[in-house]
Amino acid sequence: MLGRTDSRVRTLVVLLVFVLAAGSIGVRLGYWQISRRDELAAMAAHQSAVTYSVQPVRGAIYDRSGTVTLATTVSRDRLAADPSTLTPTRRASVAAKLVELLGLKGDKAVQLTALMTSERHYVVLARGLTPETSTQVRTLSQGTSAVLAGLMLEPEPVRYYPQAGGAPGTTLAAHLLGFANRAGTGQYGVEQYYQTALAGTPTTWSAERDSLGNTVPDTAHVLQQGSAGQDLALTIDASLQVAVEQEILSAWIADRAKSVSAMVMDPYTGEVYAYASYPSYDANGYQAIADRQPALFTDPMASGVYEPGSVFKMLTAQAALGAGLLALDTPVKDAVKLTLDGGRAIVQNADHKARPKLTFADAIAYSRNVVAGMTALRLGRTTTAAATKLYDTWTTMGFGRKTGIDVAGEAAGIVRNPATTTYRQVDVANGSFGQGVAVTPIQLAQAFAAMVNGGTLVQPHVVRSVGNVEAQGVNHGRVMTPALSGQLVKLMQHVVATVPLYRSRTQIPGFEVGGKTGTAQIWDPKTSNWKPLAFNYSFAGYIARTPGQPDLIVVVRIEEARPTVARQGDIELPVFSFELFRRIAHDAISTPNLIPDVRTLPVPAEVAP
């Protein structure tokens, strides 16, 4: 007879172990389900939820009327594909057809073919398709025997510039506007400067998603509310902008220039009515420009500094007249040359001649370098004192610092401070007629506006309103007396009325005009010499309906032009800077509703900066 193998003690031990294990598990479950219930629920929600941002539509940009759209956002299709669903032969045929349809060549054709013939599940083949191309893709993708297969058209926002420029292959005011890239970031010009206002801020959403990763309907809610992109209204007049772009294109062709720039500004408010340079570009094709000629994006008006030449004689006149050193009708002595620095340097007039019986106004009109140099050196008892007086005039008028115009990339220019840089006599003389300094056309417009508006330094600006908020004009106070401003207006009018060449090519019947020319040699750092037969030409001036009361400032720059005649003192162009001024001034004065019939002028501060 066999003995029993079971044991009551063993059974009790095993039972006790099971009870203890079950109790432990129960306690643990209670801990997770009760004590940490909220935490676990939050973790589960986090794993099944998705957070995403929705960018608002970028604000539009209009001209001063608020009716001409200069920049807007439209929906364009992105062409994507799933090559993995096609056979290798089918992928190759689709790639070949797309290369033909999209007109691709070279590296771009190779890149699309490589993407389309891969085994990837998702590739982006092209962006910003035109509506016509999208229609062609849809048509060729339909039916069982479709030429195209495995493709998807996905809408995405694209910045669009609808107005054609004044030159072929350009959009209107391209340098002024800049562009917004695919990521919605402004590049250059107004688009970059006003990026925050135009872009707005995104709205952040949260929603649940199912096991396939799809958003569950009716579960989305806002985590953080964003703000809409704001529209801009510019000070630019679209019709005048087109006319100015056409004028500078004609001058660029005729003068064989590197570039031509011009702007029209209200001297009392700083509102810029037209702002253009050529060569320009098509902002809708910025990616192609970036590949071929990225230098085209640089704005010559705001970023291009240069030696202005004799247009700067107006600053020398301002310093001399303001100091009471002489008057407009004071007789002055011209000379063939001015010997300086103990004979180590000389300054000559452009024609290497001297003119007898000149008044100071005549000397400025006939652009006598020798007279300008002697006048500048008389501003102080020492060379340093004279240089300091000239430098103070330049900086008071805004040179050597940014004007604050609301476009990206503005340069400050270069004027040397006598307190930190030693000036020789020749440096003072050269500065008196715009050599040895570097300025921008915008700085010239600001300075000449102060000369003609009664003496207030206004800040140029190109945006009239942001959203519903009107832009407030900025002035930096009075920089000269109204009496001195009146003298400078008379001097500018004397310049164009006295010199026969200017008189015949600047006058506009029924209006008063005035201004000053500038012709400057161009230094070539590569050869350490002046560029042969290449000059920078400038003109800064005003046009007035009522004599002595200027309405508009026009600044023109013709960069590195090749004269048709180049004799001593006789450098001729097919289109002179002052002729271009006349054409643009006439266009501006003829633009309806541009100039107010009655002006409300800003009250300037009495203290100069």
URZIUR-V776679 format. One record per residue. N is the residue number from 1. OMEGA is omega in whole degrees, -180 to 180 (999 if undefined). Layout:
# URZIUR-V776679
n:omega
N:OMEGA
N:OMEGA
This chain:
# URZIUR-V776679
n:omega
1:-178
2:176
3:179
4:-180
5:180
6:-179
7:180
8:180
9:-180
10:-180
11:180
12:179
13:179
14:179
15:179
16:179
17:180
18:179
19:180
20:180
21:180
22:179
23:179
24:179
25:180
26:178
27:-178
28:178
29:177
30:179
31:-177
32:-173
33:-177
34:-175
35:-176
36:-178
37:-177
38:-180
39:179
40:178
41:179
42:179
43:179
44:179
45:180
46:-179
47:-179
48:-178
49:177
50:176
51:-178
52:-179
53:177
54:-179
55:178
56:177
57:-180
58:-179
59:178
60:177
61:-178
62:173
63:-173
64:179
65:-177
66:-177
67:180
68:-178
69:179
70:178
71:179
72:179
73:-179
74:177
75:177
76:-177
77:170
78:-179
79:179
80:-178
81:172
82:-177
83:-175
84:-178
85:-176
86:174
87:178
88:180
89:-179
90:179
91:-179
92:-179
93:177
94:179
95:-179
96:-180
97:179
98:177
99:179
100:-177
101:-178
102:179
103:-177
104:178
105:174
106:-175
107:-179
108:176
109:179
110:-178
111:179
112:-180
113:179
114:179
115:-175
116:-179
117:176
118:178
119:-178
120:-179
121:-179
122:175
123:174
124:-175
125:-178
126:179
127:174
128:179
129:173
130:177
131:-180
132:179
133:177
134:179
135:179
136:179
137:179
138:-179
139:-177
140:-180
141:-175
142:175
143:-179
144:180
145:-176
146:177
147:179
148:179
149:178
150:-176
151:177
152:174
153:-176
154:-178
155:175
156:-179
157:180
158:177
159:-174
160:180
161:-167
162:-173
163:176
164:180
165:-179
166:177
167:179
168:176
169:180
170:170
171:-173
172:175
173:-176
174:-179
175:-179
176:-176
177:-167
178:179
179:174
180:-177
181:-175
182:180
183:-179
184:180
185:180
186:179
187:178
188:171
189:-178
190:-179
191:179
192:-176
193:-178
194:-178
195:-176
196:-179
197:-177
198:-174
199:-172
200:178
201:-176
202:172
203:-179
204:-178
205:172
206:179
207:176
208:178
209:-179
210:-175
211:178
212:179
213:-180
214:179
215:179
216:-179
217:175
218:177
219:-177
220:175
221:-175
222:173
223:179
224:-178
225:178
226:179
227:-177
228:172
229:-176
230:176
231:175
232:168
233:-178
234:173
235:-176
236:171
237:-172
238:-178
239:177
240:179
241:178
242:-179
243:-180
244:179
245:177
246:-180
247:-176
248:174
249:180
250:180
251:180
252:179
253:-175
254:-174
255:-178
256:-174
257:174
258:176
259:175
260:-179
261:178
262:173
263:178
264:-175
265:171
266:-175
267:-177
268:-177
269:-175
270:178
271:180
272:-176
273:177
274:-171
275:-170
276:173
277:172
278:9
279:178
280:-176
281:176
282:-176
283:178
284:179
285:-174
286:-179
287:178
288:178
289:180
290:179
291:-171
292:-173
293:-178
294:178
295:179
296:-179
297:-178
298:-176
299:-179
300:-179
301:-175
302:-172
303:-176
304:179
305:-178
306:175
307:-171
308:-178
309:-166
310:173
311:180
312:177
313:176
314:176
315:176
316:177
317:179
318:-179
319:-177
320:179
321:-180
322:180
323:-177
324:-178
325:178
326:178
327:-178
328:-177
329:177
330:176
331:178
332:-179
333:174
334:178
335:179
336:178
337:179
338:-179
339:-172
340:175
341:177
342:177
343:-178
344:-179
345:176
346:173
347:-180
348:171
349:-177
350:-179
351:-179
352:180
353:175
354:177
355:179
356:171
357:179
358:163
359:179
360:178
361:178
362:-178
363:176
364:-180
365:-180
366:171
367:-178
368:-180
369:-178
370:180
371:179
372:180
373:179
374:180
375:180
376:-179
377:178
378:-179
379:179
380:-179
381:177
382:178
383:-180
384:179
385:178
386:179
387:-180
388:179
389:179
390:180
391:179
392:177
393:180
394:-175
395:176
396:-179
397:172
398:-180
399:-178
400:175
401:-180
402:178
403:-176
404:177
405:-171
406:169
407:-177
408:171
409:-180
410:177
411:-178
412:-175
413:-177
414:166
415:-173
416:-178
417:179
418:179
419:-179
420:-179
421:-180
422:177
423:167
424:178
425:-179
426:178
427:177
428:-180
429:179
430:179
431:-178
432:177
433:166
434:172
435:-178
436:173
437:178
438:-175
439:173
440:176
441:179
442:178
443:177
444:180
445:180
446:-178
447:-179
448:175
449:179
450:179
451:-173
452:-174
453:-178
454:173
455:-179
456:179
457:-180
458:180
459:177
460:176
461:-174
462:179
463:-177
464:179
465:175
466:-172
467:179
468:-177
469:179
470:177
471:179
472:178
473:-179
474:169
475:-174
476:176
477:-178
478:-178
479:174
480:179
481:174
482:180
483:179
484:176
485:179
486:177
487:-178
488:175
489:178
490:-180
491:179
492:179
493:179
494:-179
495:-174
496:180
497:-174
498:-176
499:-175
500:-179
501:179
502:-176
503:-176
504:-174
505:176
506:-172
507:176
508:-177
509:179
510:-179
511:173
512:176
513:177
514:179
515:-180
516:178
517:173
518:175
519:-175
520:172
521:-176
522:-180
523:179
524:-178
525:-179
526:-179
527:-176
528:180
529:177
530:177
531:-179
532:175
533:175
534:-174
535:168
536:-179
537:179
538:167
539:174
540:-177
541:-177
542:170
543:-174
544:172
545:179
546:-178
547:178
548:-180
549:-176
550:179
551:-174
552:170
553:176
554:178
555:-177
556:173
557:174
558:-172
559:172
560:178
561:-179
562:-178
563:176
564:175
565:-179
566:174
567:-180
568:179
569:-178
570:-179
571:-173
572:177
573:172
574:176
575:178
576:178
577:-179
578:172
579:177
580:175
581:-178
582:-179
583:-178
584:179
585:179
586:177
587:-176
588:-177
589:-180
590:-179
591:-178
592:172
593:-180
594:-177
595:180
596:178
597:178
598:-178
599:167
600:-172
601:176
602:178
603:-177
604:171
605:-176
606:-177
607:178
608:178
609:999
